[in-house]
Amino acid sequence: MRVIEEKYMRIMDDRRSFDVHFWQSQGDRAIFEAVLEALRDYFLVRGKDADEFRLQRTVESFQKA
């Protein structure tokens, strides 16, 4: 079950402590998944292929350094 946290405040209040606390409590995996979801939404809104992100590249070859 997903946990939903809410905080109501004025837009003028520029305190980000709630956001920082929330995302730190979610963990790395949840943050990564949220970023991927935001990127997919961005590409879909722009009419681009959401399956191939701009920074995603295919490795053609690699060798020992």
C-alpha positions as CSV (number, residue, x, y, z in Angstrom):
1,M,0.0,0.0,0.0
2,R,1.3,3.4,-0.9
3,V,1.8,6.0,1.8
4,I,0.5,9.5,0.9
5,E,1.8,12.5,2.8
6,E,0.4,16.0,2.4
7,K,1.2,19.4,3.7
8,Y,-0.9,22.5,3.1
9,M,0.8,25.9,3.2
10,R,0.9,29.2,1.4
11,I,2.7,29.4,-1.9
12,M,4.6,32.3,-0.5
13,D,6.2,30.1,2.2
14,D,9.4,28.9,0.5
15,R,10.3,26.2,3.0
16,R,11.4,23.0,1.3
17,S,12.0,21.0,4.4
18,F,8.9,19.0,3.9
19,D,10.0,18.0,0.3
20,V,13.5,17.2,1.5
21,H,12.2,15.0,4.3
22,F,9.7,13.3,2.1
23,W,12.1,12.3,-0.7
24,Q,14.9,11.3,1.8
25,S,12.4,9.0,3.5
26,Q,11.5,7.4,0.1
27,G,14.9,6.1,-0.7
28,D,17.1,6.1,-3.8
29,R,15.0,3.7,-5.8
30,A,11.8,5.7,-5.4
31,I,13.6,8.9,-6.4
32,F,15.0,7.3,-9.5
33,E,11.6,5.9,-10.5
34,A,10.0,9.3,-10.0
35,V,12.6,10.9,-12.2
36,L,12.0,8.3,-14.9
37,E,8.3,8.9,-14.7
38,A,8.7,12.6,-15.1
39,L,11.0,12.1,-18.1
40,R,8.5,9.8,-19.7
41,D,5.7,12.4,-19.2
42,Y,8.0,15.2,-20.6
43,F,8.7,13.2,-23.8
44,L,5.1,12.1,-24.3
45,V,3.9,15.8,-23.9
46,R,6.5,16.8,-26.5
47,G,5.5,14.1,-28.9
48,K,8.8,12.3,-28.7
49,D,9.6,8.7,-28.3
50,A,9.4,8.1,-24.6
51,D,11.2,4.7,-24.8
52,E,14.5,6.2,-25.9
53,F,15.7,9.0,-23.7
54,R,18.2,11.4,-25.1
55,L,21.0,10.3,-22.8
56,Q,20.5,6.7,-23.4
57,R,23.1,5.2,-25.6
58,T,24.0,1.8,-27.0
59,V,27.4,0.4,-26.2
60,E,29.2,-0.6,-29.3
61,S,32.4,-1.8,-27.8
62,F,34.5,-1.6,-24.7
63,Q,37.9,-2.7,-23.6
64,K,40.0,-2.9,-20.5
65,A,41.5,0.4,-19.5
